[in-house]
Amino acid sequence: MAKLGKKARKFAKKNLQSVLRHKRKTNSMFKKKASKRKQQDAVEDHEGDKLDLSSERKPEVQDIGDISLDALLGGDCSDLGEDDSDSDGYLEVSTNAFEADMDDKTYLGEDGDVTALSVQNKDIDSELVEKKKKLDKLKEKDPGFCKFLENNDERVHQLSDEEMFSDDEEASGNDTQTVGESLNSSKLKLITASTINVLCQEATELQNVSALTSLLNCYRAACHYGSESSGFPDGTAVYKIQNKEVYSTILAFMLCEADKMFRNLLGISCSNCKKETILDMKNTSKWKTTKPLMKSYLRSTLFLLNQVTDSKILVFSLTQLRASIICFAGFPSLLHRLIKISIHLWATGDETLSSHAFLVVRDVAFLYGNDWFDICLIRTYKAFIGHCKFLEPGMFNHIKFLRNSIVELCSMDLQKSSSKALVSLQQLAKILQSALQTKNKEAVKKICSWQFANCIDLWVEFVSSNIHDYDLQPLLYTIIQIVNGVAHLFLGPRYLPLRIKCIQWLNHLSCCCGIFIPVGSFATDILEYKVGKVGGKPGKDFNFSTSVRLPKHWLKSQNFQEQCVSSAIELLCTHFDHWSYHISFPELATVPLIRLRKFYETTTNEVFRRLVKRLIDQVELNVDFVRKKRDEVAFSPKDQQSVESFLQCEKSSGNASFKQYYESIIQKSVSQNLFTSEKFSLEEHKKSTRKKGRLVTHMEVARLNGQENGVRKNMEKRRKKRRKKRKTLKSATLSQ
């Protein structure tokens, strides 16, 4: 009888009736209740198993769905409620002669000398007061005249209303019906250039609070332009901007001068930029008068940042708002809103807008510190994680800028940042542990993604940049273990881009931290990938840098073999270059040299053999150089100081042959990457124009294909030479 296979034996063990009967006999369904003594011993043994790290029992793996990459402990990122009950409406303006003229619509529409009119209005007011006194005297003398006025009061009101409506028709033109219908319940205030000029002059030179209040109302109307409902609210004033020049004047003046006016009202110098100065003034009379004005300005500016899409206006608004960041100390809810808007613009804006938005976030974290630093760090990290799920060729520089921004923010407080980084790395380690133990598809898919890769890249850069200034050894060893685990998890050829990333991270950590990380075996493993036939056809165009996993059709192409060899040589050169002047370089290069020689003997491709042979020769020359210098020294290996100073003079000169070879390899790889990225960016641009249905002119096609044509010049020259040879051969045969 033939022996059963492994799967058949496993099936029989689980499902056959005889096996099930045997299990029922041997294993009882109900266990006996243990005594108290045994229970106590079992509890002690269980606690001992928890403490013992060398236990054979595998730890329970957390469900991968419960683990999130953006989980950072500490810091409440929820938006706070409003700090007070003030509405976001218009401010109340004090009634005086200037504001009375401001309320009159016909007065706002005139373009005469406003100061002369104000003087004239004062004279009219004095005359009216004198006439009122005379009327009061007449009432006392002649009561019959008073009864006559009361009887004809209704008729006078009707006549005045008719005159007012007729004046409005002449002033507003085609808008008379809408204004006339709502004039009884609201007041229309037309904002003109002359009005704004007078208000600006009054607010800056005379420091008139009522003029500043009117300006803030106009500024709010400009910020909410196009977003409010068309109806007129009852009992409130409606501000209408005359034209776009007035609109730009209001925005430019308030964004440039508001901070200076608020500081003058509070008596704060421009150099004093501490939040304590604002907090100490909360109980003063100056703060009580300035608080609603400042809050209206900050609210309107934040609303403008949330509504406007033009990049230039956003950059200008953020630049001017940076000067007023200290004013947010009295309004925590508005500070939360500022952080939220700035981080959104930082993550989604273009290069200029993103940099200015990050400056706002950095200033908030620096000036306010403590919990606000945690909020800024957590929100920027979450925005980074959410924005780097997918990577396109045009997003490389932006993702790199976002990563460097977070590293710069973390460097402001290394103690807090290291704790946050440790929590993030623990989340990455849990996902990796689940994938290594269970081979869960969800865990493997989560690891093999740009989101996971960019998380590792962020903390690798953070550790590399700050390890000399702060003790980050726990983070260093944790991240090395995570990268090694990812490299061991994905051993197949389809995950070549992710494996190359892992080796690059380890090389970067080794170079910046000054510790030896054995990456030679990882790099030489790439040379052993053999899927397609040697010398196969070149595959379809594929952007290697924007993928974590390769398609199956690309593995059988010649491009895959070329990428494997070139990547392995580049990674090994980077590794050897860092340790080329170290005293232990001969021992370090022994195993990689053995595997390189083996590849050189087995491969039949002459191009690959030539590249690998050159690398072997350069490494052997450097090995001989280090051995000769090492034989000349007189110190022992225990002398750590002498070992570290070994060949430092030669290293500073940089004239070694291996150094020059390494620079040539790096220049070649950089030029090749630039060519591929430009090629794919041109192809994507062409696809986008086709999708839009736009007609492309001959000049534009020539401009788009200019770089491609430059690359194909050599091929065209060869074709021309072949044609000339054919013509000469034909002419020679004909002559014969």
C-alpha positions in Angstrom: 0.0 0.0 0.0 1.4 3.4 -1.0 2.2 5.9 1.7 -0.2 8.8 2.1 1.0 12.3 1.2 1.3 15.1 3.7 -2.0 16.7 2.8 -3.8 13.4 2.8 -2.5 12.5 6.3 -3.5 15.9 7.6 -7.0 15.6 6.2 -7.4 12.1 7.6 -6.1 13.2 11.0 -8.8 16.0 11.1 -11.8 14.4 9.5 -11.8 10.5 9.8 -14.2 9.0 12.2 -11.7 6.6 13.8 -9.5 9.5 14.7 -12.3 11.5 16.2 -13.4 8.5 18.3 -9.9 8.2 19.6 -9.8 11.9 20.5 -13.0 11.6 22.5 -11.7 8.7 24.5 -8.3 10.3 25.3 -9.3 13.9 25.8 -12.3 14.5 28.1 -14.6 17.3 27.2 -14.8 18.7 30.7 -11.8 19.3 32.9 -11.9 18.8 36.7 -11.8 21.8 38.9 -8.3 22.3 40.3 -7.6 22.9 43.9 -6.7 26.3 45.3 -3.1 25.3 45.7 -2.9 24.2 42.1 -4.6 27.4 41.0 -2.1 29.5 42.8 0.8 27.6 41.3 -0.7 27.9 37.9 -1.1 31.7 38.3 2.6 32.0 39.4 3.7 29.8 36.5 1.7 32.0 34.1 3.3 35.2 35.4 6.7 33.5 35.1 6.0 32.7 31.5 5.1 36.3 30.8 8.4 37.5 32.3 10.5 34.8 30.6 11.5 36.0 27.1 12.9 32.6 26.1 9.6 30.8 26.4 8.7 28.4 23.7 5.1 29.6 23.6 4.4 32.1 20.8 2.9 35.5 21.9 -0.6 36.3 20.9 -0.7 38.5 17.8 -2.9 41.5 17.8 -5.6 41.7 15.1 -4.0 43.5 12.1 -7.3 45.5 11.6 -6.9 47.1 15.0 -3.3 48.4 14.3 -3.1 51.8 12.6 0.0 53.5 11.2 -0.9 56.9 12.5 -1.5 55.9 16.1 0.6 58.3 18.3 -0.1 58.3 22.0 -0.6 61.6 23.9 -1.9 64.9 22.7 -5.6 65.7 22.1 -6.1 66.6 18.5 -9.8 67.2 18.7 -11.0 70.7 17.9 -12.0 72.7 20.9 -15.2 74.6 21.1 -15.4 78.3 20.9 -13.7 80.0 23.8 -16.6 82.5 24.2 -20.1 83.0 22.9 -19.4 86.0 20.6 -20.9 85.5 17.2 -19.0 85.7 13.9 -21.1 88.6 12.7 -20.3 92.3 12.1 -19.1 94.5 15.0 -21.2 97.2 16.5 -19.9 100.7 15.5 -20.2 103.6 17.9 -22.5 106.4 16.8 -20.7 109.7 16.1 -20.7 112.2 13.3 -18.3 110.2 11.2 -20.2 106.9 11.6 -23.5 108.7 10.9 -22.1 109.8 7.6 -20.9 106.2 7.1 -24.4 104.8 7.5 -25.9 107.1 4.9 -25.7 105.4 1.5 -25.9 108.5 -0.6 -23.0 110.0 1.4 -20.9 106.8 0.8 -21.5 107.0 -3.0 -20.2 110.6 -3.4 -16.6 111.2 -4.5 -16.1 114.7 -3.0 -14.0 116.0 -0.2 -15.2 113.9 2.7 -13.5 116.0 5.4 -15.2 119.2 4.2 -18.6 117.3 4.2 -18.1 116.2 7.8 -17.4 119.8 8.9 -20.5 120.9 7.0 -22.6 118.1 8.6 -21.5 119.4 12.1 -22.8 122.8 11.2 -26.1 121.4 10.0 -26.4 119.4 13.3 -25.9 122.6 15.3 -28.5 124.4 13.2 -30.9 121.6 13.8 -30.4 121.7 17.5 -31.1 125.5 17.5 -34.3 124.9 15.5 -35.4 122.2 17.8 -35.1 124.6 20.8 -37.2 127.2 18.9 -39.9 124.5 18.2 -40.0 123.5 21.9 -40.6 127.2 22.8 -43.4 127.4 20.2 -45.1 124.3 21.7 -45.1 126.0 25.1 -46.5 129.2 23.8 -49.0 127.8 21.2 -50.4 124.3 22.1 -52.8 124.4 19.1 -49.8 124.3 16.8 -48.7 121.0 18.4 -52.1 119.4 17.7 -51.8 120.5 14.1 -48.4 118.8 13.7 -49.7 115.5 15.3 -52.6 115.4 12.9 -50.4 115.8 9.8 -47.6 113.5 11.1 -48.7 110.5 9.0 -48.7 112.5 5.8 -45.2 113.8 6.5 -43.9 110.3 6.9 -45.4 109.1 3.7 -43.8 112.0 1.8 -40.4 111.3 3.3 -40.6 107.6 2.4 -41.4 108.5 -1.2 -38.5 110.9 -1.4 -36.1 108.3 0.1 -37.1 105.6 -2.4 -36.7 108.1 -5.3 -33.2 109.0 -4.1 -32.3 105.3 -3.8 -33.5 104.7 -7.4 -31.2 107.4 -8.7 -28.2 106.1 -6.7 -28.4 102.3 -7.2 -29.8 102.1 -10.7 -31.1 98.6 -11.6 -30.9 97.4 -7.9 -33.7 99.7 -6.7 -36.4 97.1 -6.4 -34.4 94.7 -4.2 -33.0 97.5 -2.0 -36.4 99.2 -1.7 -38.1 95.9 -0.6 -35.6 95.2 2.1 -34.7 98.8 3.2 -37.3 98.8 5.9 -35.7 95.8 7.7 -31.9 96.4 6.9 -29.4 99.0 6.1 -27.3 98.8 2.9 -23.7 100.1 3.2 -21.9 100.6 -0.1 -18.1 100.4 0.4 -16.3 102.7 -2.0 -12.6 103.6 -2.5 -13.0 107.1 -0.9 -14.6 105.6 2.2 -11.8 103.0 2.6 -9.2 105.7 2.2 -10.8 107.9 5.0 -11.1 104.9 7.3 -7.6 103.8 6.8 -6.3 107.3 7.5 -8.4 107.6 10.6 -7.3 104.2 11.9 -3.6 104.6 11.4 -2.9 108.2 12.0 -5.5 109.1 14.7 -5.9 105.5 16.1 -9.7 105.8 16.0 -11.3 102.7 17.4 -14.6 103.3 15.6 -12.8 103.6 12.2 -10.9 100.4 12.9 -14.2 98.7 13.8 -15.7 99.9 10.5 -12.6 98.6 8.6 -12.9 95.2 10.3 -16.6 95.0 9.2 -15.5 95.9 5.6 -12.7 93.3 5.9 -15.1 90.6 7.0 -17.4 91.4 4.1 -14.4 91.0 1.7 -13.4 87.7 3.3 -16.9 86.3 3.1 -17.5 87.7 -0.4 -19.4 85.2 -2.5 -20.0 82.8 0.4 -23.0 84.4 2.2 -26.6 84.1 1.3 -28.2 86.7 -1.0 -31.0 87.6 1.5 -30.7 90.5 3.9 -30.9 89.5 7.6 -33.4 91.5 9.7 -32.1 94.4 11.7 -28.5 94.1 10.5 -26.3 96.1 8.2 -25.3 94.7 4.8 -21.9 95.7 3.3 -21.5 95.7 -0.4 -18.1 96.1 -2.1 -18.2 98.5 -5.1 -15.6 96.8 -7.3 -12.5 94.6 -7.4 -10.1 97.5 -6.7 -11.8 98.2 -3.4 -11.8 94.5 -2.6 -8.0 94.2 -3.1 -7.4 97.5 -1.2 -9.3 96.2 1.9 -7.5 92.9 2.0 -4.0 94.4 1.4 -4.4 97.1 4.0 -5.8 94.9 6.8 -3.3 92.1 6.2 -0.4 94.5 6.3 -1.5 96.9 9.0 -3.8 95.0 11.4 -1.0 93.6 13.5 0.6 97.0 14.0 -2.7 98.6 15.0 -3.5 95.8 17.5 -0.1 96.1 19.1 -0.5 99.9 19.4 -3.9 99.5 21.1 -2.4 96.9 23.5 0.9 98.8 24.0 3.0 95.8 22.9 6.3 96.2 21.0 7.0 94.3 17.8 10.0 92.6 19.4 8.0 91.2 22.3 6.6 87.9 20.9 5.8 85.9 24.0 2.4 84.4 24.7 2.7 85.4 28.4 2.4 89.1 27.4 -1.1 88.4 25.9 -2.2 86.2 28.8 -1.2 88.7 31.4 -3.3 91.4 29.8 -6.6 89.4 29.9 -7.9 91.4 32.9 -7.0 94.8 31.6 -9.3 97.4 30.0 -7.1 97.5 26.9 -7.7 93.8 26.3 -11.4 94.1 26.8 -11.7 96.8 24.1 -9.3 95.1 21.7 -10.4 91.5 22.1 -13.5 91.6 19.9 -11.6 93.6 17.2 -8.7 91.1 17.2 -11.0 88.1 17.2 -13.0 89.5 14.2 -9.8 90.0 12.3 -8.4 86.5 13.0 -11.7 84.8 12.3 -12.1 86.6 9.0 -8.5 85.7 7.9 -9.0 82.1 8.8 -12.2 82.0 6.8 -10.3 83.6 3.9 -7.7 80.9 4.0 -10.4 78.2 4.0 -12.2 79.8 1.0 -9.6 81.1 -1.4 -8.0 78.8 -4.0 -5.5 81.2 -5.5 -2.0 80.3 -4.4 -0.6 83.9 -4.4 -3.4 85.2 -2.1 -2.9 82.2 0.2 0.9 82.8 0.4 0.4 86.5 1.1 -2.2 85.9 3.7 -0.1 83.3 5.5 3.0 85.5 5.4 1.1 88.4 7.0 -0.7 86.2 9.5 2.6 84.8 10.8 3.3 88.3 12.4 0.0 87.9 14.4 0.5 84.4 15.7 1.1 85.7 19.2 -2.5 87.1 19.1 -3.9 83.6 19.0 -2.9 83.1 22.7 -6.2 84.5 23.8 -8.2 82.3 21.4 -7.3 78.6 21.7 -10.1 77.5 19.4 -8.9 79.8 16.7 -5.4 78.5 17.2 -6.7 75.0 16.6 -8.3 76.1 13.4 -5.1 77.8 12.3 -3.1 74.6 12.8 -5.7 72.6 10.9 -5.8 74.9 7.9 -2.0 75.4 7.8 -1.4 71.6 7.9 -3.9 71.1 5.1 -2.2 73.7 2.9 1.2 72.2 3.8 0.2 68.7 2.7 -1.8 69.7 -0.5 -0.3 73.0 -1.7 2.5 73.6 -4.2 6.1 74.2 -3.3 5.8 77.8 -2.2 2.5 77.5 -0.5 3.5 74.4 1.3 6.7 76.0 2.7 4.9 79.1 4.0 2.2 76.9 5.6 4.9 74.9 7.4 6.5 78.0 8.7 3.2 78.9 10.4 3.0 75.4 12.0 6.7 75.6 13.1 6.1 79.1 14.7 3.1 77.8 16.6 5.1 74.8 17.9 8.0 77.1 18.9 6.1 79.9 20.5 3.4 78.0 22.4 5.4 74.7 23.2 4.1 72.0 25.5 0.8 70.5 24.4 0.7 72.6 21.2 3.9 71.1 20.0 2.3 67.6 20.5 -0.7 68.7 18.5 1.4 70.1 15.6 3.5 67.0 15.5 0.6 64.5 15.6 -1.4 66.4 13.0 1.5 66.8 10.6 2.4 63.1 11.0 -1.2 62.0 10.3 -1.4 64.3 7.3 1.8 62.9 6.0 0.6 59.3 6.4 -2.7 60.1 4.6 -1.0 61.9 1.8 1.6 59.3 0.9 -0.6 56.3 0.2 0.1 56.5 -3.5 3.2 57.8 -5.1 3.5 59.3 -8.6 6.6 60.5 -10.5 5.7 64.2 -9.9 5.2 63.7 -6.1 8.8 62.6 -5.2 10.0 66.0 -4.3 6.8 66.9 -2.5 6.9 63.8 -0.3 10.6 64.4 0.4 9.8 67.9 1.5 7.0 66.7 3.8 9.4 64.2 5.3 12.1 66.8 5.9 9.5 69.2 7.4 8.5 66.6 10.0 12.1 65.9 10.8 12.7 69.6 11.3 9.7 69.8 13.5 10.7 66.8 15.6 14.2 68.3 16.0 12.7 71.2 18.0 12.0 68.9 21.0 13.9 65.6 20.7 12.7 64.3 24.0 9.0 64.4 23.1 9.7 63.5 19.5 11.6 60.4 20.4 8.7 59.1 22.5 6.3 59.7 19.6 8.7 58.0 17.2 9.0 55.0 19.6 5.2 54.6 19.6 5.0 54.8 15.8 7.8 52.2 15.5 6.0 49.9 17.9 3.0 50.0 15.6 5.2 49.1 12.6 6.7 46.3 14.6 3.3 44.9 15.5 2.3 44.8 11.9 5.6 43.2 10.9 5.3 40.6 13.7 1.8 39.6 12.6 3.0 39.2 9.0 6.0 37.1 10.0 4.1 34.8 12.3 0.7 34.4 10.5 1.6 35.3 6.9 -1.7 37.2 6.9 -2.6 38.8 3.6 -3.8 42.0 5.2 -0.5 42.4 7.1 1.6 41.6 4.1 -0.4 44.0 2.0 -0.1 46.8 4.6 3.7 46.3 4.8 4.1 46.2 1.0 2.8 49.7 0.5 4.1 53.2 0.1 2.4 54.2 3.4 4.5 51.7 5.4 7.7 52.5 3.4 7.3 56.2 3.9 6.8 55.7 7.7 10.1 53.8 7.9 11.8 56.4 5.6 10.6 59.2 7.9 12.0 57.7 11.1 15.2 56.6 9.4 15.8 60.2 8.4 14.9 61.4 11.9 17.4 59.0 13.6 20.1 59.7 11.1 19.8 63.5 11.6 19.7 63.7 15.4 21.6 60.7 16.7 24.7 62.8 17.4 22.7 65.4 19.4 20.6 63.0 21.5 20.6 59.4 22.7 18.5 57.7 20.1 20.0 54.2 20.5 16.7 52.4 21.3 15.1 53.9 18.2 18.1 53.0 16.1 18.1 49.3 17.1 14.3 49.1 16.8 14.3 50.5 13.3 17.2 48.3 12.2 15.2 45.2 13.3 12.1 46.4 11.5 14.0 47.0 8.2 15.8 43.6 8.5 12.4 42.0 9.1 10.9 43.6 6.0 13.9 42.5 3.9 13.6 38.9 5.2 9.8 38.8 4.7 9.9 39.7 1.0 12.5 37.5 -0.6 10.9 37.0 -4.0 12.0 38.8 -7.1 8.7 40.7 -7.4 9.6 42.7 -4.3 12.9 43.9 -5.7 12.0 47.7 -5.3 11.1 47.2 -1.6 14.3 45.2 -1.0 16.4 47.9 -2.6 14.7 50.4 -0.3 15.6 48.3 2.8 19.3 48.1 1.8 19.4 51.9 1.1 17.9 52.6 4.6 20.5 50.3 6.2 23.3 52.0 4.3 22.1 55.4 5.3 21.8 54.5 9.0 25.3 52.9 8.9 26.8 55.9 7.3 25.2 58.5 9.5 25.4 56.6 12.8 28.8 55.1 12.3 27.9 51.5 13.1 28.5 48.5 11.0 25.3 46.9 9.5 25.9 43.8 7.3 24.1 44.6 4.1 26.5 42.7 1.8 24.4 39.5 1.9 21.2 41.4 1.1 22.8 43.1 -2.0 24.4 39.9 -3.3 21.1 38.0 -3.0 19.7 40.3 -5.7 22.2 38.9 -8.2 20.8 35.4 -7.7 17.3 36.3 -9.0 16.8 34.3 -12.2 13.3 34.2 -13.6 13.5 34.9 -17.3 15.9 33.5 -19.9 19.3 35.1 -20.2 19.4 37.6 -23.0 15.6 37.8 -23.2 13.7 40.6 -25.0 13.4 44.0 -23.3 10.1 44.4 -21.5 7.5 47.1 -21.7 8.2 50.5 -20.2 7.7 50.4 -16.4 8.5 53.1 -13.9 10.6 51.2 -11.4 10.9 54.0 -8.9 7.1 54.5 -8.3 6.3 50.9 -7.4 6.9 48.6 -4.5 6.1 45.4 -6.3 6.9 44.5 -9.9 4.4 43.1 -12.4 4.9 39.4 -13.5 5.5 40.2 -17.2 8.5 42.4 -16.2 10.3 39.5 -14.4 10.9 37.7 -17.7 12.4 40.6 -19.5 16.0 41.7 -20.0 15.3 45.0 -18.1 14.7 43.1 -14.9 18.1 41.4 -15.1 19.8 44.7 -15.9 18.1 46.3 -13.0 19.2 43.5 -10.6 22.8 43.8 -11.6 23.0 47.6 -11.6 21.2 47.9 -8.3 23.4 45.3 -6.6 26.6 47.0 -7.8 25.3 50.4 -6.7 24.3 49.2 -3.2 27.6 47.3 -2.7 29.6 50.3 -3.8 27.8 52.5 -1.3 28.4 50.0 1.5 32.1 49.6 0.6 32.7 53.3 0.1 31.7 54.1 3.7 34.1 51.4 5.1 36.8 51.6 2.4 39.3 53.3 4.8 38.4 51.2 7.9 41.0 48.9 9.3 38.7 45.9 9.0 37.8 46.4 5.3 39.6 43.2 4.1 37.4 41.0 6.4 34.3 43.0 5.6 34.7 42.4 1.9 35.6 38.7 2.0 32.1 37.1 1.8 30.7 39.6 -0.9 33.8 39.0 -3.0 33.2 35.2 -2.9 29.6 35.6 -4.1 30.6 38.2 -6.7 33.2 35.8 -8.2 30.6 33.0 -8.2 28.2 35.2 -10.2 31.0 36.1 -12.5 31.7 32.5 -13.3 28.1 31.4 -13.8 26.6 34.2 -15.8 27.0 34.2 -19.6 26.0 37.8 -20.3 29.2 39.7 -21.3 27.8 43.1 -20.2 27.1 41.7 -16.7 30.5 40.0 -16.5 32.3 43.2 -17.4 30.5 45.2 -14.8 31.0 42.7 -12.0 34.6 42.1 -13.0 35.3 45.8 -12.7 33.7 45.9 -9.2 35.8 42.9 -8.1 39.0 44.5 -9.3 38.3 47.8 -7.5 37.4 46.0 -4.2 40.5 43.8 -4.4 42.8 46.9 -5.0 41.3 48.6 -1.9 41.8 45.4 0.1 45.5 45.2 -0.8 45.8 48.9 0.0 44.3 48.6 3.5 46.4 45.5 4.2 49.6 47.2 3.4 48.8 50.1 5.6 47.7 47.8 8.3 50.9 45.9 8.3 52.9 49.1 8.8 51.1 50.1 12.1 52.4 49.3 15.5 49.3 49.5 17.7 47.2 46.6 18.8 43.5 46.1 18.0 42.5 47.0 21.5 43.7 50.6 21.0 40.3 52.0 20.0 41.5 55.6 19.5 44.3 54.5 17.1 41.9 52.2 15.2 39.4 55.1 14.7 42.2 57.4 13.4 43.5 54.8 10.9 43.8 56.2 7.4 42.0 59.5 8.3 44.4 61.6 6.3 43.9 59.5 3.2 40.1 59.6 3.7 40.1 63.4 3.8 42.1 63.7 0.6 39.7 61.4 -1.3 42.2 60.4 -4.0 41.7 56.6 -3.7 40.8 54.7 -6.8 37.7 53.1 -5.2 36.4 56.6 -4.3 36.6 57.7 -7.9 35.0 54.5 -9.1 32.1 55.0 -6.6 31.5 58.5 -7.8 31.3 57.4 -11.4 28.7 54.7 -10.5 26.6 57.2 -8.6 26.6 59.7 -11.4 25.6 57.1 -13.9 22.7 56.0 -11.7 21.5 59.5 -11.1 21.5 60.4 -14.8 19.6 57.2 -15.6 17.0 57.9 -13.0 16.6 61.5 -14.3 16.1 60.2 -17.8 13.4 57.6 -16.7 11.5 60.1 -14.6 11.5 62.7 -17.4 10.4 60.1 -19.9 7.4 59.0 -17.8 6.4 62.6 -16.9 6.2 63.3 -20.6 4.1 60.3 -21.3 1.8 61.2 -18.5 1.5 64.7 -19.8 0.5 63.4 -23.3 -2.1 61.0 -21.8 -3.6 63.9 -19.8 -3.9 66.0 -22.9 -5.5 63.2 -24.8 -8.0 62.6 -22.0 -8.9 66.3 -21.9 -9.5 66.3 -25.7 -7.3 69.3 -26.2 -5.7 69.8 -29.7 -1.9 69.7 -29.5 0.0 71.8 -31.9 3.0 70.7 -33.9 5.2 73.1 -31.9 4.0 71.6 -28.6 4.6 68.1 -29.8 8.1 69.0 -30.8 8.7 70.6 -27.4 7.4 67.5 -25.5 9.5 65.2 -27.7 12.6 67.3 -27.5 14.2 65.3 -24.8 13.3 62.0 -26.3 14.7 63.1 -29.7 17.9 64.1 -28.0 18.3 60.7 -26.5 17.7 59.0 -30.0 20.3 61.1 -31.8 22.9 58.3 -31.7 20.5 55.8 -33.2 19.6 58.1 -36.0 23.3 58.7 -36.8 23.9 55.0 -37.0 20.9 54.6 -39.4 22.3 57.3 -41.7 25.7 55.6 -41.7 24.1 52.3 -42.7 22.1 54.0 -45.5 25.3 55.6 -46.9 27.1 52.2 -46.8 24.2 50.6 -48.7 24.2 53.3 -51.3 27.9 53.0 -51.8 27.7 49.2 -52.1 24.9 49.5 -54.7 26.8 52.0 -56.7 29.9 49.8 -56.6 27.9 46.8 -57.8 26.3 48.7 -60.6 29.6 50.1 -61.8 31.0 46.6 -61.9 
